[in-house]
Amino acid sequence: MPKIREIIEVLEGLAPLRYQESYDNAGLQTGDAAAEATGVLVTLDCTEEVLDEALQKGCNLVVAHHPVIFKGLKTLTGRTYVERTIIKAIKNNIAIYASHTNLDNVLQGVNTKIADKLELREQRILVSKPHTLMQLAVFVPVGFTEDVLAALHKAGAGHIGEYSDCSFQVTGTGRFKPSAQANPTVGEAGKPEHVQENRVEVIFPAYLQAKVLTALKQAHPYEEVAHYLYALENQNQEVGIGMIGNLAEPLTEEAFLGYLKNKMQLQGLRYTPVGGKAIQRVAVCGGAGSFLLKDALRQKADAFVTGDFKYHEFFDAEGQLLVADIGHYESEVYTKEIFYDTISKNFPNFAVLISEVNTNPVRYTF
């Protein structure tokens, strides 16, 4: 059986904790990461009822989208459902792991799942994040360049969109003089040396910095590795919030609302007044997405699908696009499929179960 830590590593390979928002609390909430996992139960929310299900099914790891510990806890007396859930988890040695806004902010996360459910084409992130990329420039003897590049690529450097093993290099002359205490790969102590070197440049996600530098130093032949690191302002096309894409064919507003109800299996939804506009370009955001309305408008979306729109926020659409509020739970419930598919793919002979508990705190009557 895998360790809980190994499962977490897979989940964080999909959605690194570095990508969570500053207010968030994703990660391991309770439990021992070094313990063996007996089974995983995936859910949108971790509640007492979900923990009962985990116990019944022999799972000692619950993977949820929403963190059960979101705000600071000053007591653990069982006064609230959060405290009772944590107490039950600790008493029964159940680990709880949450992948929240970090899963919102990655290309294969929450919003791609919605876009896939709606069969949107030409998908791309609605608002890409800056300050998540770095560039490495390193000087390598010509004969060692391919080995160093292979190590950097294996560590995750040089991946840009649909392209891998990306780098740039230019050849020049390196000059140095080893000291008496040095142990040079090339040259002799106290004598100036000239070496044909390549300046190699690669881009990588900032959260991989330690891994990339470790790979560099292990693969590089020099005792002292001359290199530069740059923080980039570039937008990261694989990290950001929301998605936007196109329907195969335009639909009337009424037809689109019916299509949306069918594809997302909705009981109902709230939406802005229809005005006879054709719907083809659709923006989506799981959870509370009203903060992206201006971005959806800027990118010429015909409709914006999200949850938790407030009364006055519906006015902000100003008739320029159709806002469809499908509900917070309804927009994110399919995160369970993301967790299930990711863990099952990496641990094919291990018990991964989808929770049968409906954790939606909202009920509807018609």
C-alpha positions in Angstrom: 0.0 0.0 0.0 1.3 3.5 -0.7 2.1 6.0 2.0 -0.2 8.9 2.4 2.8 11.1 1.5 3.1 9.4 -1.9 -0.6 10.1 -2.7 -0.1 13.7 -1.6 2.9 14.0 -3.9 0.8 13.0 -6.9 -2.0 15.4 -6.0 0.5 18.3 -5.6 2.1 17.3 -8.9 -1.3 18.1 -10.4 -2.0 21.2 -8.2 1.1 22.5 -6.4 0.4 24.2 -3.1 2.4 27.2 -4.4 -0.6 28.0 -6.6 -3.2 28.4 -3.8 -4.4 31.9 -2.9 -3.0 33.7 0.1 -6.2 33.4 2.1 -6.5 29.6 1.5 -5.5 26.6 3.6 -5.0 23.8 1.2 -2.8 20.8 2.1 -2.8 18.1 4.8 -5.2 19.1 7.5 -5.0 16.1 9.8 -3.1 12.9 9.9 0.3 11.4 9.5 1.8 11.6 6.0 4.2 8.8 6.8 1.3 6.3 7.5 0.2 3.7 5.0 -3.0 4.5 3.2 -5.6 1.9 3.5 -7.9 3.6 1.0 -8.9 7.0 -0.3 -12.3 8.6 -0.2 -12.7 11.6 -2.5 -15.3 14.3 -1.8 -16.1 17.9 -2.3 -16.4 18.7 1.4 -15.2 16.7 4.4 -18.0 16.4 7.0 -18.8 14.1 9.9 -21.0 12.0 7.6 -18.2 11.7 5.1 -15.8 10.5 7.8 -18.4 7.9 8.8 -18.5 6.7 5.2 -14.6 6.6 5.2 -14.6 4.4 8.3 -17.3 2.1 6.9 -15.3 1.7 3.7 -11.9 1.2 5.3 -10.4 4.5 4.0 -7.9 6.4 6.3 -7.4 9.3 3.8 -10.1 11.7 2.7 -9.3 14.0 -0.2 -11.5 17.0 -0.4 -11.7 20.2 -2.5 -12.8 22.5 0.3 -10.5 22.6 3.4 -12.4 21.8 6.6 -10.0 24.0 8.5 -10.2 27.3 6.7 -10.1 29.9 9.4 -8.0 29.6 12.6 -9.3 27.3 15.3 -9.0 28.5 18.9 -10.8 25.5 20.5 -11.5 21.9 19.8 -14.5 21.3 22.0 -16.9 19.9 19.4 -19.0 23.1 19.4 -19.1 23.4 15.6 -19.2 20.9 12.7 -15.7 21.8 11.9 -14.4 21.0 15.4 -16.4 17.8 15.5 -15.1 16.7 12.1 -11.5 17.3 13.2 -12.0 15.5 16.5 -13.5 12.5 14.8 -10.7 12.4 12.2 -8.0 12.5 14.9 -9.7 9.9 17.1 -10.0 7.5 14.1 -6.6 8.2 12.5 -8.1 9.6 9.4 -6.0 12.0 7.3 -7.7 14.9 5.6 -6.2 16.5 2.6 -7.6 19.5 0.7 -6.7 20.7 -2.8 -8.6 24.0 -3.1 -7.7 27.2 -4.9 -4.5 25.5 -6.1 -6.8 23.1 -8.0 -8.8 26.1 -9.3 -5.6 27.7 -10.6 -4.2 24.9 -12.7 -4.9 24.0 -16.3 -6.2 20.5 -15.6 -8.3 21.6 -12.6 -11.8 22.6 -11.6 -12.5 25.0 -14.5 -11.3 22.7 -17.2 -13.6 20.0 -15.8 -16.6 22.4 -16.2 -15.4 23.3 -19.7 -15.1 19.7 -20.6 -18.6 18.9 -19.3 -19.9 21.7 -21.6 -17.8 20.4 -24.5 -16.1 23.7 -25.1 -13.6 23.9 -27.8 -10.4 26.0 -28.1 -10.2 26.2 -24.3 -7.8 28.5 -22.5 -7.4 30.0 -19.1 -9.6 33.1 -18.6 -7.1 35.0 -16.4 -3.5 33.8 -16.4 -1.3 34.4 -13.4 2.0 36.3 -13.6 5.0 35.8 -11.3 4.8 32.0 -11.4 7.7 31.4 -13.9 11.5 31.7 -13.6 14.3 31.5 -16.1 17.7 29.8 -15.5 20.8 30.8 -17.4 23.8 28.5 -16.9 27.2 28.1 -18.5 28.1 24.5 -19.5 31.1 23.1 -21.3 30.1 22.2 -24.8 30.6 18.5 -24.4 28.3 18.3 -21.3 25.5 20.4 -22.6 23.1 17.6 -23.6 23.6 15.8 -20.2 22.8 19.0 -18.3 19.8 19.8 -20.4 18.4 16.2 -20.0 18.7 16.6 -16.2 17.0 20.0 -16.3 14.2 18.8 -18.5 13.6 15.8 -16.2 13.3 18.2 -13.3 10.5 20.0 -15.0 12.3 22.8 -16.8 11.7 23.7 -20.5 8.0 22.9 -20.7 6.0 25.7 -22.5 2.4 24.9 -23.3 2.3 21.9 -25.7 6.0 22.0 -26.1 8.6 20.1 -24.0 12.4 20.1 -23.9 12.5 23.8 -24.7 15.8 25.7 -24.3 18.1 28.3 -25.9 21.8 28.2 -26.2 24.7 30.2 -27.6 28.4 29.3 -27.6 31.1 31.4 -26.2 34.4 31.3 -24.3 34.5 30.9 -20.5 37.5 32.1 -18.6 38.6 31.3 -15.1 41.6 30.6 -12.8 41.3 27.9 -10.2 42.8 28.6 -6.7 45.2 26.3 -5.0 42.3 24.8 -3.0 40.1 24.2 -6.0 39.5 20.8 -7.6 38.8 21.8 -11.2 37.3 19.5 -13.8 39.2 21.4 -16.5 42.5 23.3 -16.0 45.1 23.5 -13.3 45.3 25.4 -10.0 46.8 28.9 -10.4 46.6 28.9 -14.2 44.1 30.8 -16.3 41.9 28.6 -18.4 39.7 29.2 -21.5 36.9 26.7 -22.2 34.3 26.6 -25.0 31.0 26.8 -23.2 27.3 27.1 -24.0 25.1 29.6 -22.3 21.9 27.5 -21.8 18.6 29.1 -20.9 15.4 27.4 -19.8 12.1 28.5 -18.3 10.4 26.6 -15.4 7.6 27.0 -12.9 8.9 28.9 -9.8 7.7 26.2 -7.4 10.3 23.8 -9.0 13.3 26.1 -8.2 14.8 23.8 -5.6 14.3 20.7 -7.7 15.8 22.3 -10.9 18.8 23.7 -9.1 19.5 20.3 -7.4 19.3 18.6 -10.8 21.7 21.3 -12.3 24.3 20.8 -9.6 24.2 17.0 -9.9 24.6 17.0 -13.6 27.0 19.9 -14.1 30.7 18.9 -14.3 32.1 22.0 -12.6 32.8 22.3 -8.9 31.3 25.8 -9.0 28.4 26.2 -11.3 28.0 29.7 -12.8 24.3 30.5 -13.3 21.7 33.2 -13.0 18.1 33.0 -11.9 15.5 35.5 -13.1 11.9 36.0 -11.9 9.7 36.5 -15.0 6.7 38.8 -15.4 5.3 36.6 -18.2 1.8 35.3 -17.9 1.7 31.6 -17.3 -0.7 30.1 -19.8 -1.0 26.9 -17.6 -1.7 28.7 -14.3 -4.7 31.0 -13.6 -8.3 31.2 -12.8 -11.4 30.5 -15.0 -11.7 29.0 -18.5 -13.1 30.2 -21.7 -13.9 28.3 -24.9 -16.5 27.9 -27.7 -19.5 25.8 -28.2 -19.4 23.8 -31.4 -22.4 25.7 -32.7 -24.2 28.9 -31.4 -27.3 28.3 -29.3 -30.2 30.6 -28.4 -30.1 31.7 -24.8 -33.0 29.5 -23.9 -31.4 26.5 -25.7 -28.1 27.2 -23.9 -29.8 27.3 -20.5 -31.4 23.9 -21.2 -28.0 22.5 -22.5 -26.3 23.8 -19.3 -28.9 22.1 -17.1 -28.5 18.8 -18.9 -24.7 18.8 -19.1 -24.2 19.9 -15.4 -27.1 17.8 -14.2 -28.8 20.8 -12.5 -32.0 21.0 -10.6 -32.2 24.7 -11.4 -30.2 27.8 -11.9 -30.4 31.6 -11.7 -29.6 33.8 -14.7 -29.8 37.3 -16.1 -32.7 38.4 -18.4 -32.4 37.0 -21.9 -32.2 39.4 -24.8 -32.1 37.4 -28.0 -28.3 37.0 -28.1 -26.7 33.9 -29.6 -24.4 32.0 -27.2 -21.2 30.4 -28.5 -18.3 31.8 -26.5 -18.6 30.7 -22.9 -16.5 31.6 -19.8 -16.7 29.4 -16.7 -15.5 29.6 -13.1 -16.1 27.0 -10.4 -17.3 28.3 -7.0 -17.8 32.0 -6.4 -16.8 33.6 -9.7 -18.4 37.0 -9.8 -14.9 38.7 -9.5 -14.2 37.4 -13.0 -17.2 39.1 -14.7 -15.2 42.0 -16.1 -12.7 39.5 -17.5 -15.4 37.5 -19.2 -16.8 40.7 -20.7 -13.3 41.8 -21.8 -12.8 38.5 -23.6 -16.1 38.8 -25.4 -17.9 35.9 -23.7 -21.5 35.5 -24.6 -22.2 33.7 -21.3 -20.5 33.3 -18.0 -21.2 30.2 -16.0 -20.3 30.2 -12.3 -21.8 30.2 -8.7 -22.6 32.5 -5.8 -23.6 35.6 -7.7 -25.1 38.2 -5.4 -28.3 40.1 -6.3 -26.6 43.4 -7.2 -23.8 41.6 -9.1 -26.3 40.4 -11.7 -26.8 44.1 -12.7 -23.1 44.3 -13.5 -23.6 42.2 -16.6 -25.5 45.2 -18.1 -27.1 43.0 -20.7 -23.8 42.4 -22.4 -23.6 38.7 -21.6 -25.8 36.0 -20.0 -24.8 35.2 -16.4 -25.8 31.7 -15.3 -25.4 31.0 -11.6 -25.5 27.2 -11.3 -24.6 27.1 -7.6 -21.4 26.6 -5.7 -21.8 22.9 -5.1 -23.0 22.2 -8.6 -20.1 23.9 -10.2 -17.5 22.1 -8.1 -18.9 18.7 -7.4 -17.0 17.2 -10.3 -13.7 17.8 -8.6 -14.3 14.3 -7.2 -13.7 13.0 -10.7 -10.5 14.9 -10.9 -9.2 13.4 -7.7 -10.4 9.9 -8.5 -8.9 9.9 -12.0 -5.5 11.3 -10.8 -5.0 8.9 -7.9 -6.3 5.8 -9.8 -4.0 6.5 -12.7 -0.9 6.6 -10.4 -2.0 3.8 -8.1 -4.1 1.4 -10.3 -4.3 -1.4 -7.8 -5.3 0.7 -4.8 -8.8 1.5 -3.4 -10.0 4.9 -4.5 -13.6 5.6 -3.8 -16.0 8.5 -4.7 -18.0 9.6 -1.7 -21.8 8.9 -2.0 -22.6 11.6 0.5 -24.3 14.7 -0.9 -22.5 17.5 1.1 -24.5 20.3 -0.5 -25.9 22.4 2.3 -28.4 24.0 0.0 -31.8 22.5 -0.8 -34.3 23.4 -3.5 -38.1 23.4 -3.8 -40.1 23.9 -6.9 
